[in-house]
Amino acid sequence: MTLTPELAARFISIVGEKNALRDAHDIEPYLIEPREKFGGKTTLVLRPSEVEEVSAILKLATETGTAIVPQGGNTGLVGGQMPDASGEQIILSLSRLNKIRSVEPSGNLMIVEAGVVLQKVQEAAEKAGRLFPLSLGSEGSCQIGGNLSSNAGGTAVLAYGNTRELCLGVEVVLPTGEILNDLRYVKKDNTGYDLKDLFVGAEGTLGVITAAVLKLFPLPKGKGVAYVGLNSPDDALKLLALAQSHAGASLTGFELMPRVGVEFSVAHTEGVRDPLQGVHNWYVLIDISSSRSAEDARETIEAILTEGFEAGLVEDATIADSTAQEKSFWHMREAMSMAQKPEGGSIKHDISVPVARIPEFITEADAAVLEMIPGARIVSFGHMGDGNLHYNITQPKGADKEAFLARWGEVNARVHGIVRAYKGSISAEHGIGQLKRKELSETKSPVALDLMRRIKTSFDPAGIMNPGKVI
Ligand SMILES: Cc1cc2nc3c(=O)[nH]c(=O)nc-3n(C[C@H](O)[C@H](O)[C@H](O)COP(=O)(O)OP(=O)(O)OC[C@H]3O[C@@H](n4cnc5c(N)ncnc54)[C@H](O)[C@@H]3O)c2cc1C
């Protein structure tokens, strides 16, 4: 449907002139996304602050066949939050739907609206003496509605699970404008289909999440973070098993980093330095949260490292001796994605394989990539404890950026082929969006794809919710 001035005026009347952006300059930030890859256009951004306004917008959109693109913090990495190039799709920004409705420490839960920034959720939980464990490099700007819609992972999945596992219930506006109140407060509820789980991870294709009940946890009494130099992913895997046997559920993070990634982070990120003197082929970051005490966290991490040294797995290691140092170790890891940019083009993958097969995967994928692009600099880093790697390939030194990036599809196909052979996933945590839509259709079975299409059609018969994404 063409977004005529008359139709735009009907949408604008729902939120009021002040909360409808039409000026190109005001709209621009909503069209700039982290990958600088998905150019999209729009002439209208709506910024509702009440669920009823979202409902009226979707009702009108279904009546008139107008496409709606929900947008949270605009930090998504697969283009799900971007409109297409037609200029006819409306961005529905959830930023003003940002109330924390309640924090209930005794029940270990909180109810928040979709537009609350993740860091604010963490802070509100901490103020109440609780932990909301979801943690991502983008937490200062991503919103809980975006986290739920992309089922974000992050750095504490090993201990607490991904966003899906941190959510008890949701409130959703359906494309018809109906409001589904599925704000459940209980862990155990076997009353039919779990509708919440359809919206979590749907990337805005089935409805708009407006609020959620989130799970809270006790604040850890002690933290221990170690930065370890080692020789190979195989040694890292053995160290992971050792860490798990010592720490059990206290092992919050186990991140793998290659030397080249450390060099990029140090070279291109202010305040990042390599905490170890020598050079190592690989590094891991071990994060322990103890429910007992700071001493317990320290002792656990020391025991892991001592045994790791004795087993010949650890070449060198250092333990953070302050909160500031813990943050600086993490900063090295979190900077690794952005630090690839100044080195030229980067072909990205967000894959998972069974944890035990990570070393084999790296060996096989590296050989395949280097055969295709000799001199490519492979920055395969990430959440090893979850079997999830950001298997990124930076262009060879001095190569032509555009020519290198033109091989994105070809390289993806080869790497994803290996992922499939290992029974892994081509999108471990970032979602499908626009980026992996074609590959989804090549990866899922025809029966699964057909079911997904039928679900989409039954929720959104007019096809107004984030068209061109996922399915
Ligand atoms: C530096 C950096 C680090 C990152 N690290 C991680 C990481 O460790 N793990 C990880 O999983 N991701 C990571 N990401 C990706 C991104 O931050 C997450 O996917 C995040 O959850 C997106 O939240 P957002 O609010 O920015 O959503 P957006 O980007 O605005 O939207 C994401 C998707 O959700 C939909 N959507 C947004 N809000 C709603 C809503 N209320 N209802 C329905 N649909 C909605 C959008 O249409 C889109 O499809 C990182 C990104 C950056 C830039």
The ligand as a Gaussian input file, in Angstrom:
#p B3LYP/6-31G(d) Opt

LIG

0 1
 C       28.616000      -4.033000      19.680000
 C       27.517000      -5.053000      19.553000
 C       27.586000      -6.222000      20.296000
 C       26.574000      -7.182000      20.198000
 N       26.684000      -8.319000      20.939000
 C       25.714000      -9.243000      20.856000
 C       25.812000     -10.460000      21.613000
 O       26.782000     -10.710000      22.327000
 N       24.795000     -11.337000      21.508000
 C       23.696000     -11.111000      20.715000
 O       22.801000     -11.942000      20.680000
 N       23.592000      -9.986000      19.982000
 C       24.568000      -9.056000      20.028000
 N       24.462000      -7.921000      19.271000
 C       23.292000      -7.732000      18.389000
 C       22.147000      -6.882000      19.000000
 O       22.625000      -5.996000      19.960000
 C       21.085000      -7.760000      19.618000
 O       20.486000      -8.518000      18.608000
 C       19.980000      -7.014000      20.375000
 O       19.190000      -7.971000      21.049000
 C       19.075000      -6.167000      19.484000
 O       18.287000      -5.315000      20.305000
 P       17.746000      -3.923000      19.751000
 O       16.870000      -3.322000      20.782000
 O       18.843000      -3.081000      19.265000
 O       16.842000      -4.414000      18.541000
 P       16.752000      -3.859000      17.051000
 O       18.057000      -3.933000      16.388000
 O       16.086000      -2.541000      17.047000
 O       15.764000      -4.946000      16.423000
 C       16.133000      -6.293000      16.308000
 C       14.943000      -7.105000      15.749000
 O       13.872000      -7.133000      16.685000
 C       12.692000      -6.511000      16.168000
 N       12.117000      -5.759000      17.291000
 C       12.724000      -4.816000      18.058000
 N       11.911000      -4.471000      19.076000
 C       10.760000      -5.196000      18.931000
 C        9.557000      -5.295000      19.675000
 N        9.357000      -4.590000      20.777000
 N        8.606000      -6.151000      19.228000
 C        8.793000      -6.908000      18.116000
 N        9.907000      -6.847000      17.380000
 C       10.892000      -6.012000      17.796000
 C       13.169000      -5.671000      14.998000
 O       12.154000      -5.523000      14.026000
 C       14.346000      -6.500000      14.493000
 O       13.876000      -7.542000      13.674000
 C       25.467000      -6.951000      19.331000
 C       25.399000      -5.776000      18.588000
 C       26.414000      -4.830000      18.678000
 C       26.295000      -3.568000      17.871000

